């Protein structure tokens, strides 16, 4: 989530709308006034064509390479591709191991 915040902060500073989803609640983290849950697992299944598996009362996403060892994380923006790639580069450089 720290990485997504850096990306969104970079995009916002450049004048673009951006937000990311809290994977635990499905709620947007920046525009909290929206109060709309984004269903990440079904969305990734539809948008990316990934399979899912039932795990009790919820579904688990199955990545084509990593299986169920991943969890989707969504970030949204209206920024052009180059601005997004620049923000990602800044976020990647800011990550400390």
Phi, psi and omega in degrees: 000329178297321179297314180297323178296319178297315179301310181296321178298317179298315181294317179297319179297333178271005175090017181252149175282137178203149176202159176227160186258135173288116184297337180283320185255337185081008182265149176294145184266334181262309181266070186291345179288345180292320177048043178240127180281129177260118182280091187297315183298308178296326180295313179295324177300316180287311186289323184254349180078017179287148176280161175232164176225144178283135177227078183073238183271002180226169178255149178245134179284140178245104178289143183300331179257320189255004178060227183270009182276023179225161173225134183293147174224131185246137175228135182238143175202159173254008181292151174293158185308313182298320178295320178296314179298322176297316180295322177296319179298318178297316181295319178296320180290335183274351182284132180255131179284000000 
